[in-house]
Amino acid sequence: AFPPTGWWVDDLLDPDGSFAAGWDYNYNIIDGSDPRGNFSTGDGGAAHVDTDVRPSGSSGLYDIALVSPEFGIPAGATLDYVMNYRPLGGDHSHVELTVDGGATWISLADYTTIQGTAPAYPYSADEALGAALTHDLSAYEGMTGQARWRYEGDGWNWWTQIDDVVVTPEPTALALLGLGGLALLRRR
């Protein structure tokens, strides 16, 4: 089941979910014929959101977030993950942090260029093509945080995927477990 326990998907423009399909796990087939594997780590599934679930040529704003559970931020903490992002047009893939329960979100990254390597078309099985990315959280030491990945734009674009989300060193409050490689885990 998706999202993993404690995570949630938030349609920031329409709480009723105007986007045909928001973030999903191990999203493999688009329009019945176009396989999308895990293009981040190539291992199992990845969190994936894709505008190709919308009809060709679709327009309209979208802003879909995948939000993590809360975690304690220890000294020297980093947020690490693997991403494969294919921009097309005016879409963005954001990574944000909140330390006030979601009242405000701090931008850690606003991606508008390819992250990782583009898979060869026609797409096939899972391929490890993602970029390993890290954000320093040391300025928020001792606070409780949540991370979110947002995919936003206007129109018919491509996708973003994330996998192997980890806060290191060990979160101070708890280990946050999810499905497969998508989890905030203790790194040993």
Residue pairs with C-beta under 8 A, 6 or more apart in sequence:
1 179
2 23
2 24
2 25
2 47
2 179
3 9
3 23
3 25
3 47
3 66
3 178
4 25
4 177
4 178
4 179
4 182
4 183
5 177
5 178
6 68
6 69
6 176
6 177
6 178
7 66
7 67
7 68
7 69
7 178
7 182
8 66
8 67
9 22
9 23
9 64
9 65
9 66
9 67
10 64
10 65
10 66
10 67
10 148
11 17
11 18
11 19
11 22
11 63
11 64
11 65
12 63
12 64
12 65
12 150
12 152
13 61
13 62
13 63
18 60
18 62
19 53
19 54
19 62
19 64
20 53
20 54
21 49
21 50
21 53
22 49
22 64
23 47
23 48
23 49
23 64
23 65
23 66
23 149
23 151
24 47
24 48
24 49
25 45
25 46
25 47
25 48
25 179
25 180
25 182
26 38
26 44
26 45
26 46
26 48
26 180
27 36
27 45
27 48
27 50
28 35
28 36
28 37
29 35
29 36
30 36
30 50
30 52
30 53
31 52
34 52
34 122
34 123
35 123
35 124
35 125
36 48
36 50
36 123
36 159
37 119
37 123
37 124
37 125
37 126
37 127
38 44
38 45
38 46
38 126
38 127
38 161
38 163
39 46
39 84
39 116
39 119
39 126
39 127
39 129
39 130
39 161
40 46
40 82
40 83
40 84
40 116
40 128
40 129
40 130
40 161
40 162
40 163
40 164
41 82
41 128
41 130
41 163
41 164
41 181
42 126
42 127
42 128
42 129
42 130
43 126
43 128
43 163
43 180
43 181
44 126
44 180
44 181
45 163
45 179
45 180
45 181
45 182
46 82
46 84
46 161
46 162
46 163
46 181
46 182
47 66
47 149
47 161
47 162
47 163
47 182
48 159
48 160
48 161
49 64
49 66
49 151
49 159
49 160
50 158
50 159
51 58
51 62
51 91
51 153
51 155
51 156
51 157
51 158
51 159
52 156
52 158
52 159
54 156
55 156
56 156
57 156
58 155
58 156
59 154
59 155
59 156
60 154
60 155
61 152
61 153
61 154
62 151
62 152
62 153
62 154
63 150
63 151
63 152
64 150
64 151
64 152
65 148
65 149
65 150
66 148
66 149
66 150
66 162
67 102
67 146
67 147
67 148
68 146
68 147
68 148
68 165
68 176
68 184
69 146
69 176
69 184
70 144
70 145
70 146
70 173
71 144
71 145
71 146
71 167
71 171
71 173
71 174
71 176
71 184
72 143
72 144
72 145
72 171
72 172
72 173
72 174
73 99
73 137
73 140
73 141
73 142
73 143
73 144
73 145
73 167
73 171
73 172
74 141
74 169
74 170
74 171
74 172
75 138
75 141
75 142
75 169
76 138
76 141
76 169
77 136
77 137
77 138
77 140
77 141
77 167
77 168
77 169
77 171
78 134
78 135
78 136
78 137
78 138
78 167
78 168
79 95
79 97
79 108
79 134
79 135
79 137
79 147
79 165
79 166
79 167
80 132
80 133
80 134
80 164
80 165
80 166
80 167
80 168
81 95
81 132
81 133
81 162
81 163
81 164
81 165
81 166
82 116
82 130
82 131
82 132
82 133
82 162
82 163
82 164
83 93
83 111
83 115
83 116
83 130
83 131
83 133
83 160
83 161
83 162
83 163
84 115
84 116
84 117
84 129
84 130
84 131
84 159
84 160
84 161
85 93
85 111
85 114
85 115
85 116
85 159
85 160
85 161
86 114
86 118
86 157
86 158
86 159
86 160
87 93
87 111
87 112
87 113
87 114
87 157
87 158
88 157
88 158
89 153
89 154
89 155
89 157
90 153
90 154
90 155
90 157
91 112
91 151
91 152
91 153
91 154
91 155
91 157
91 158
92 110
92 111
92 112
92 150
92 151
92 152
92 153
93 110
93 111
93 115
93 149
93 150
93 151
93 160
94 107
94 109
94 110
94 111
94 148
94 149
94 150
94 151
94 152
95 107
95 108
95 109
95 111
95 133
95 135
95 147
95 148
95 149
95 150
96 105
96 106
96 107
96 108
96 147
96 148
96 149
96 150
97 105
97 106
97 108
97 135
97 137
97 140
97 145
97 146
97 147
98 104
98 105
98 106
98 145
98 146
98 148
99 106
99 140
99 143
99 144
99 145
101 146
102 146
105 148
108 135
108 147
109 133
109 135
111 160
115 130
115 131
115 133
116 129
116 130
116 131
117 129
118 129
119 127
119 129
130 161
130 163
137 145
137 167
142 172
144 173
147 165
147 184
149 160
149 162
151 159
151 160
162 182
163 180
163 181
163 182
164 181
164 182
165 178
165 182
165 183
165 184
166 183
166 184
166 185
166 187
167 184
168 187
169 187
170 186
170 187
171 184
171 186
175 184
175 185
175 186
176 183
176 184
176 185
177 183
177 184
177 185
178 184
